[in-house]
Amino acid sequence: MAHGLRWEVPAGWESPLRLPELRELHVHTIAFVTTFRPSAAVALAAKTNPAAVVLVLAKPEHRQRVAQLGAVWADVDANASSVRRFASMYRQSVGGSPAYWRFCHSRWLLLAAHLRVRPPPRDGAVVVLDDDVLLFERVEQRLRGLAAQKPQAHVDTAINGAFLLASAPALQRFAAFLWALYALPAADLVDVAWQFGNPAQLSALPSRLRSRIDPVMIRNGRYPVFTDMDSMNAFRLLSRRKELPENLRVRWSTGFRRGDCLQVNRVAQGSAVWNGSVMWLDGMPHHGLDIQKAQPYCYFHLQGPAAKDVLMRPMLLAAGLEPTML
């Protein structure tokens, strides 16, 4: 159990004791963090949310690309020194590229560090999206629905964290939690990973991937699959149970669904959306073939390379983006 562990907020990552509640906020920033060429999902977010600042933390060589997409560029490496120690503390417990999984965690610290230097207004909410999320909704409408249903929440997540809505101080608190988590003594970190991760057989991994699992995570030939999204879930539940210090907790909302548009958290192969059974009206996708009864979609999550390869281009063209943006 995580109760009784010594959680310490690292110096420089402190946040105000009182966090803004979602009902006090308006959408100010929609943020993407990537080390690859930013996708045209950025341009779609800018198109559907013209009142928001769309921010992309990306490599310097992608600065022109970000401008082409109608967004504001910031150097993803500008605060790299502040998270270098975190990278040295990180213990991998998932198959795949070590660099990729380190980045999946450190991106939250990089964004929080950027927003600490260039904060939005006090009442400005920050939306964080993976760049395989095609956003068709006005996020301000989502925020107003959340404010009505869950007025005391500080954070809301959809798509298991690929779509996050929070204030900058709440986002900074998640970054502080990640740092505090990996600063725990190894035995305590492993206990948290086993509590909130998904146990898997080490032998089920290809031999070339087994060595990527940190040995401290392995118990009796098994290891917990523990990603940044599992860390986020741990943060949510430990906050709810009050097993974290008060200055490290948040009130978290999950499962909110808008009643006026449809959320597709994963476009499954062979589904109606995959097969193109979508009605496009004024650049917006709708479910159904009857114009009078068709329901708009909030977003599509094109999880996995196949979905992106098959659907990204035709959907963004149907949404009215210029081919040069793709």
C-alpha positions as CSV (number, residue, x, y, z in Angstrom):
1,M,0.0,0.0,0.0
2,A,1.1,3.6,-0.7
3,H,-0.3,4.9,2.6
4,G,2.5,6.1,4.9
5,L,5.1,6.6,2.2
6,R,7.3,9.7,2.4
7,W,6.1,11.9,-0.5
8,E,8.1,15.0,-1.0
9,V,7.4,17.8,-3.4
10,P,10.7,18.6,-5.1
11,A,12.1,22.1,-4.9
12,G,10.8,24.3,-7.7
13,W,7.7,22.3,-8.2
14,E,5.6,23.7,-5.5
15,S,2.0,24.8,-6.3
16,P,-0.5,27.0,-4.4
17,L,-2.2,25.1,-1.6
18,R,-5.6,26.0,-3.1
19,L,-6.0,24.9,-6.7
20,P,-8.6,26.6,-9.0
21,E,-11.7,24.5,-9.6
22,L,-12.8,23.8,-13.1
23,R,-15.9,25.9,-12.6
24,E,-13.7,29.0,-12.1
25,L,-11.8,28.5,-15.4
26,H,-12.1,29.3,-19.1
27,V,-10.2,27.5,-21.8
28,H,-7.0,29.4,-22.6
29,T,-4.4,27.0,-23.9
30,I,-4.6,23.8,-25.9
31,A,-1.1,22.1,-25.7
32,F,0.7,19.4,-27.6
33,V,4.2,18.1,-26.7
34,T,6.1,16.1,-29.2
35,T,9.7,15.4,-30.4
36,F,8.4,14.3,-33.9
37,R,6.9,16.3,-36.7
38,P,3.7,17.7,-35.3
39,S,0.6,16.2,-36.9
40,A,-2.2,18.2,-38.6
41,A,-4.4,17.4,-35.5
42,V,-2.8,20.6,-34.2
43,A,-4.4,22.6,-37.0
44,L,-7.8,21.0,-36.4
45,A,-7.7,21.9,-32.8
46,A,-6.9,25.5,-33.8
47,K,-9.7,25.5,-36.3
48,T,-12.4,24.2,-34.0
49,N,-11.2,26.4,-31.0
50,P,-10.3,29.8,-32.5
51,A,-10.4,31.6,-29.1
52,A,-7.8,29.3,-27.6
53,V,-4.0,29.6,-27.8
54,V,-2.7,26.4,-29.4
55,L,0.7,25.7,-28.0
56,V,3.1,23.1,-29.4
57,L,6.3,22.1,-27.5
58,A,8.4,20.8,-30.4
59,K,12.0,20.6,-31.7
60,P,13.5,23.8,-33.3
61,E,13.5,22.2,-36.7
62,H,9.7,22.0,-36.5
63,R,9.1,25.7,-35.7
64,Q,8.0,26.5,-39.2
65,R,5.7,23.5,-39.3
66,V,4.0,24.6,-36.1
67,A,3.4,28.1,-37.5
68,Q,2.0,26.5,-40.7
69,L,-0.5,24.6,-38.4
70,G,-1.7,27.9,-36.9
71,A,-0.1,27.3,-33.5
72,V,2.5,28.9,-31.2
73,W,5.8,27.1,-31.0
74,A,8.0,26.6,-27.9
75,D,11.2,24.7,-27.7
76,V,10.5,21.3,-26.2
77,D,14.2,21.2,-25.0
78,A,14.1,24.6,-23.3
79,N,13.6,23.0,-19.9
80,A,15.4,19.7,-20.6
81,S,18.0,20.4,-17.9
82,S,15.3,20.6,-15.3
83,V,14.1,17.1,-16.1
84,R,17.5,15.5,-16.8
85,R,17.7,14.2,-13.2
86,F,14.2,12.7,-13.5
87,A,15.3,10.8,-16.5
88,S,18.1,9.3,-14.5
89,M,15.6,8.3,-11.7
90,Y,13.1,6.7,-14.1
91,R,12.7,2.9,-13.9
92,Q,11.1,1.3,-16.9
93,S,8.4,-1.3,-16.4
94,V,7.0,-1.6,-19.9
95,G,8.3,-3.1,-23.1
96,G,9.4,-0.8,-25.9
97,S,11.9,2.0,-26.4
98,P,13.5,3.4,-23.2
99,A,13.7,6.8,-24.9
100,Y,10.1,6.8,-25.8
101,W,8.8,5.8,-22.3
102,R,11.1,8.3,-20.6
103,F,9.7,11.0,-22.9
104,C,6.1,9.9,-22.2
105,H,6.8,10.7,-18.5
106,S,9.1,13.7,-18.9
107,R,6.7,15.5,-21.4
108,W,4.4,16.4,-18.4
109,L,7.4,17.9,-16.6
110,L,8.5,19.8,-19.7
111,L,5.0,21.3,-20.2
112,A,4.6,22.1,-16.5
113,A,8.0,23.8,-16.5
114,H,7.1,25.9,-19.6
115,L,3.8,27.0,-18.0
116,R,5.6,27.9,-14.8
117,V,7.7,30.4,-16.8
118,R,4.9,31.5,-19.1
119,P,1.7,30.9,-17.2
120,P,-1.8,31.4,-18.6
121,P,-4.1,33.8,-16.8
122,R,-5.2,32.7,-13.3
123,D,-8.6,31.6,-14.7
124,G,-7.0,30.0,-17.8
125,A,-7.6,26.3,-18.2
126,V,-5.0,24.1,-20.1
127,V,-6.0,21.3,-22.4
128,V,-3.4,18.7,-23.1
129,L,-3.9,16.5,-26.2
130,D,-2.0,13.6,-27.8
131,D,-1.5,14.5,-31.4
132,D,-3.6,11.4,-32.6
133,V,-6.7,13.0,-31.1
134,L,-8.9,14.7,-33.7
135,L,-10.7,17.4,-31.8
136,F,-14.0,18.6,-33.3
137,E,-15.6,20.1,-30.2
138,R,-15.3,23.5,-28.7
139,V,-13.6,22.6,-25.4
140,E,-15.1,25.6,-23.7
141,Q,-18.5,23.8,-24.0
142,R,-17.0,20.7,-22.4
143,L,-15.6,22.8,-19.6
144,R,-19.0,24.3,-18.9
145,G,-20.6,20.9,-18.8
146,L,-18.0,19.7,-16.3
147,A,-18.4,22.8,-14.2
148,A,-22.1,22.0,-13.9
149,Q,-21.7,18.3,-13.2
150,K,-18.5,18.2,-11.2
151,P,-18.0,21.8,-9.9
152,Q,-15.3,21.0,-7.4
153,A,-13.0,19.0,-9.6
154,H,-9.5,20.4,-10.4
155,V,-8.7,18.0,-13.3
156,D,-10.7,16.0,-15.9
157,T,-9.3,13.3,-18.2
158,A,-10.8,11.4,-21.1
159,I,-9.2,8.7,-23.3
160,N,-7.2,7.5,-20.3
161,G,-5.3,10.7,-20.2
162,A,-4.8,11.4,-23.9
163,F,-7.2,14.4,-23.4
164,L,-6.6,16.3,-20.1
165,L,-8.2,19.5,-18.9
166,A,-6.8,21.3,-15.9
167,S,-5.4,24.5,-14.5
168,A,-1.7,25.1,-14.8
169,P,-1.2,24.7,-11.0
170,A,-3.0,21.3,-11.1
171,L,-0.9,20.2,-14.0
172,Q,2.2,21.3,-12.1
173,R,1.1,19.2,-9.2
174,F,0.9,16.1,-11.4
175,A,4.5,16.9,-12.6
176,A,5.5,17.2,-8.9
177,F,3.9,13.8,-8.2
178,L,5.8,12.1,-11.0
179,W,9.0,13.5,-9.7
180,A,8.1,12.5,-6.1
181,L,7.1,9.0,-7.2
182,Y,10.4,8.2,-8.9
183,A,12.3,9.7,-6.1
184,L,10.8,7.2,-3.6
185,P,13.1,4.4,-2.4
186,A,13.1,1.6,-4.9
187,A,11.1,-0.8,-2.8
188,D,8.3,1.9,-2.3
189,L,8.2,2.8,-6.0
190,V,7.9,-0.9,-6.9
191,D,5.0,-1.3,-4.4
192,V,3.2,1.6,-6.1
193,A,3.9,0.2,-9.6
194,W,2.5,-3.2,-8.6
195,Q,-0.5,-1.7,-6.9
196,F,-1.5,0.4,-9.9
197,G,0.1,-1.4,-12.9
198,N,-1.1,-4.4,-14.8
199,P,0.9,-7.6,-14.0
200,A,2.4,-9.4,-16.9
201,Q,4.6,-12.4,-17.5
202,L,8.2,-11.5,-18.3
203,S,8.5,-14.6,-20.5
204,A,5.7,-13.2,-22.7
205,L,8.0,-10.4,-23.9
206,P,10.3,-11.0,-26.9
207,S,13.8,-11.7,-25.5
208,R,15.1,-8.3,-26.9
209,L,12.6,-6.5,-24.7
210,R,13.0,-8.3,-21.4
211,S,16.2,-6.5,-20.6
212,R,14.4,-3.2,-20.8
213,I,12.3,-4.0,-17.7
214,D,14.2,-2.7,-14.7
215,P,15.2,-5.7,-12.5
216,V,13.8,-4.1,-9.3
217,M,10.3,-4.3,-10.9
218,I,10.4,-8.1,-11.4
219,R,8.8,-10.5,-8.9
220,N,8.6,-14.2,-9.5
221,G,9.0,-13.9,-13.2
222,R,6.3,-11.2,-13.5
223,Y,6.4,-7.4,-13.8
224,P,3.8,-4.6,-13.6
225,V,3.1,-2.8,-16.9
226,F,3.4,0.7,-15.5
227,T,3.2,3.7,-18.0
228,D,2.7,7.4,-17.5
229,M,-1.0,6.8,-17.7
230,D,-0.8,4.3,-14.9
231,S,1.1,7.0,-12.9
232,M,-1.7,9.4,-13.6
233,N,-4.2,6.8,-12.4
234,A,-2.1,6.3,-9.2
235,F,-2.1,10.1,-8.7
236,R,-5.9,10.3,-9.1
237,L,-6.6,7.4,-6.7
238,L,-4.0,8.3,-4.1
239,S,-5.4,11.8,-4.1
240,R,-8.9,10.5,-3.6
241,R,-7.8,8.3,-0.7
242,K,-5.9,11.2,0.9
243,E,-2.7,9.1,0.9
244,L,-0.8,12.0,-0.5
245,P,0.2,15.2,1.4
246,E,-2.4,17.9,0.9
247,N,-0.1,20.0,-1.2
248,L,0.3,17.1,-3.7
249,R,-3.4,16.1,-4.1
250,V,-6.0,17.0,-6.7
251,R,-9.7,16.4,-7.0
252,W,-10.0,14.4,-10.3
253,S,-13.0,13.9,-12.6
254,T,-13.2,11.0,-15.0
255,G,-15.9,9.5,-17.1
256,F,-17.6,12.8,-18.1
257,R,-19.5,12.5,-21.4
258,R,-21.1,15.4,-23.2
259,G,-24.7,14.8,-24.1
260,D,-24.6,16.8,-27.3
261,C,-21.8,15.0,-29.1
262,L,-20.3,11.5,-29.3
263,Q,-16.8,10.6,-28.0
264,V,-14.8,7.9,-29.8
265,N,-12.1,7.0,-27.4
266,R,-10.6,4.5,-29.9
267,V,-11.5,4.1,-33.5
268,A,-11.7,0.3,-33.8
269,Q,-10.8,-1.4,-37.0
270,G,-14.0,-2.4,-38.9
271,S,-16.2,0.1,-37.0
272,A,-18.5,2.5,-38.8
273,V,-16.0,5.3,-38.3
274,W,-13.2,3.2,-39.7
275,N,-15.2,2.2,-42.7
276,G,-16.1,5.8,-43.5
277,S,-19.8,5.7,-42.5
278,V,-19.6,9.3,-41.2
279,M,-21.7,12.2,-42.5
280,W,-19.7,15.4,-42.9
281,L,-21.7,18.6,-42.5
282,D,-19.8,21.9,-42.8
283,G,-16.6,20.1,-42.0
284,M,-17.9,18.4,-38.9
285,P,-18.4,14.6,-38.6
286,H,-21.8,13.3,-37.7
287,H,-23.2,9.9,-36.7
288,G,-26.2,8.7,-38.8
289,L,-27.4,9.2,-42.3
290,D,-30.5,11.3,-41.6
291,I,-29.5,15.0,-41.5
292,Q,-32.3,15.8,-39.1
293,K,-31.2,13.1,-36.6
294,A,-27.5,13.0,-37.1
295,Q,-25.4,13.5,-34.0
296,P,-22.0,15.3,-34.1
297,Y,-18.8,13.7,-32.9
298,C,-16.7,15.4,-30.1
299,Y,-13.5,13.8,-31.1
300,F,-11.8,10.7,-32.6
301,H,-8.8,9.0,-31.0
302,L,-6.8,7.4,-33.8
303,Q,-4.9,5.1,-31.5
304,G,-2.2,3.0,-33.2
305,P,-0.3,3.4,-36.5
306,A,-2.9,1.6,-38.6
307,A,-5.7,4.1,-37.6
308,K,-3.4,7.1,-38.3
309,D,-2.3,5.7,-41.6
310,V,-5.8,4.9,-42.8
311,L,-7.9,7.7,-41.3
312,M,-5.8,10.8,-40.5
313,R,-5.5,12.2,-44.0
314,P,-9.1,11.6,-45.3
315,M,-10.7,12.9,-42.1
316,L,-8.6,16.1,-41.9
317,L,-9.4,16.8,-45.6
318,A,-13.1,16.2,-44.9
319,A,-12.8,18.6,-42.0
320,G,-11.6,21.3,-44.4
321,L,-7.9,21.4,-43.8
322,E,-5.6,22.3,-46.7
323,P,-3.7,19.4,-48.2
324,T,-0.4,21.3,-47.5
325,M,-1.0,20.9,-43.8
326,L,-1.0,17.1,-43.8
